[in-house]
Amino acid sequence: MTIRVLVADDQGMVRSGFSILLNAQPDIEVVGEAVNGQEAIARAAELCPDVILMDVRMPVMDGLQATRQIMAAADGTPRILVLTTFDLDDYVYEALRAGASGFLLKDASAGELAEAVRVVAAGDALLAPGVTRRLIAEFARLGAPRAASRKHLSGLTDRETEVLGLVARGMSNSEIAGHLVVAEQTVKTHVSRVLMKLALRDRAQAVVFAYESGLVRAGE
């Protein structure tokens, strides 16, 4: 099955470059481009892409606002991969909270770009441990956990709560399996149940939830 991609960036060279690289992949097709957030919303509704590469800083409407509006739309919304020039843009934290599935540096290689698209299209989050550490720093800056998030933890089993905490520390399924001495498939099952019970889209939102609920605290 071909992964349909929309590229939203105000720089023509970036759009063209990403489109050429992705269209060279046998399983990926760029179905459209957008020059700002407002156009990204319209094109997303028109083209129904599987993945949107979304730049943060764009004229008319930035990528953060566009992400919020696209994710607030009806079911079947696309996965959004935030593009940034820096290793963690000031807006990436808010973009993840708005529903983005991860982020990608604009200087990523062709292989990294294609793999990132495949990862988020499959329903996983592109959130490397280095990104998680920066998110933790942001949570530390923001202060106390949100009470509204804390109450939902009561619906998780002890093992599910433990797995959520390890996900929030940036561990992969295989690393969690090694840590808990269980099969990787068992970890995948726990993660799926956590996401379902907490009504979260993916691991990126699970990390945000874990810190906002106070399950994991910065510095631990």
N, C-alpha and C positions, 0 to 999 in steps of 0.2 A: 504494500500500500504506500502510495506517495504522500509525503508530508508537505502540506501546502503552507507556504510562508509569506507573510507580509512584512516588508521592511519599512520602518518609519524613522526617518532621519532627515534633518534639514540640509545636510551636505550631500550634494549630488554624487561626489566621488565615493563617499561611503556607501550610499545606496547601490551605485553601480558595481562597486567592488564586491560587496556582499552578495549581490544578485548573481554575478558571474561565478563566484566561488561556490555558492549553493546550487546553482543550476547545473554545475559540473558533476554533482552527486547523483547517482542513479535513483536514489529514493527520495530526493527533495526537489521541490519546484517552487520558485518564487512567483506567486500569482499576482502580486501588486506591490506598489510603493506608495509612501505618503510623505509629505514634506513638513507636516506639523501634526500635533495631537488631534486637532479637530478633524483633519483629513483622515487620520488613522482610524478614528471612530467610525466615520462614514464608510471607509474602505473595508473595515472589519465586518460591518453589517452587510455590506454588499457582497464580499468575496468569501466570507466564512472560513478564514484560514485556520489551520491547526495551531500555528505558532506565529506570534508577532515579535519581531525584533524591534524594541522600542527605545529610541534615544530619550534621555531625560530632558536635556535642554533644547527646546525647540520654540520657534516663534508662534504667535497666535494662541496656542495652548500647549503647555509642556507635557512631557511623557507621563508624569505623575498623575495629573488630572485626567489624562486620556485613559490611563490604566484603571483608575477608579471607575470611570464611566463605563468602560468596556466590561469590567468584572461585575458591575451592577446590573448588566443586561440579562437577558433571559438565559436559561440553561443552554449548555453547549458552547459556552464562551471559550475562546482560544486560550492557550497558554501564552504567557507574556514573559519574554526574556529581555531584561533591561540592559541597554548598552551604555557603557560609561568609558570615559577617557582615563579615569583614575582607578586605583585598585578598590576604592570604595567611595563613590560619589556621596555627597551630603544627602542626596535624596533617595539613595537606594534603600535605606531602612524603611522610609515611608512607602516606597514602592512595594516592598515585600509585604508590609502591613495591608496595602491596598489590594494585594492578591497576585502580585508578580511571582513567578516560579523560580526566579533566580536572576543572576546578572552575568554579563560577559564583557570583558575588556575589548575595546575597539581594535586593539593591536593583536587580537587572537589569531592564531594560524588558521589556515583553511581547514585542517583536521579538527582543531579545537572548536571552530565555529560549527562545523557539520555535526560533531558529536554533541555539542550543547543543544542544538536543535532537536536531535534524536532523543536526548535525555528528557527534555521537558515535554516533548510530544508524547513520550511514553508514560507521562504522568509523574515523573520523578522531579525533584528539585535540584537545580544546579547551585549548590551552596557549599563551597569548599571550606575546610577548617579555618583557613586564613580569613575568609569572609565572616565566619561565625565569630571569630575572636573580635573582629571590629564591631560586629553587632552587639557583642557582650559589652564592649566599651560604651556603646551608645545607650544600652539599657542602664549601665551604671550611672551615666550622666543624667538619665531621665529620672532616676530615683526609685521610689517605692513601687512594688507591684500593684497591679489593678485588681481591686476586690472582685470585680465582675468576672474576671477570668478564673480566680481561685476556686469558686464554688463548683465549676464544672469538673474539677479533678476528682471529685468524689465518685464519679461514675466509672472510673478506671480501676482495674484490678491492681494489686501491688506490683506484679510483673510488668504490666502495661505502663504504670507510672515510672518504673525503673527504666524501661526502654525509652520512654519519652525524654527522661533526663539525659540519657546517653546520646540520643539524637541531638538534643540541644547543645551538647558539648562538641558537636561536629563529627561524631563517629559514624562511619559507614555501617551498613548491615553486617558486613563480614567482620569488622572490628568489634561490633556489639556482640556478635555470635561468639567470637573468641573470648571476650570479656566475661560473658555469662556462661560459657561452655555449653552452648546449645547449637543446633543446626541453623544455618543462615535462613532456611525457609521458615523456621519457627520465628525468627526475628521479623521477617517480612510479614508474617501473619499478625504479629503483635502490632507492628507499625500500621498496618492496614486497619486494624480494629481501633487503634488510637485515633487515627484520622477520621474514621467513621463516627465514633462516639463523640468526638469534639467538633464535628462538622468542619474539618479543615481540609483544604485542597491538597496539600502536599507537605513535604518536610520543611520547606521554608517557613510556612505558616506555623508548623509545629514548634520550630525554634522560637519564633516570636511569642507564641502562646506560653511556652514553658517559662520564659523569663517574665512575661507580664503577670503570670499567675503566682510567681514567687517560688515555683518548684525548683528552679535553679537560679542562683544569684551570681552576679558578676564577681569574679575573684575566687570562686570555689574551685 
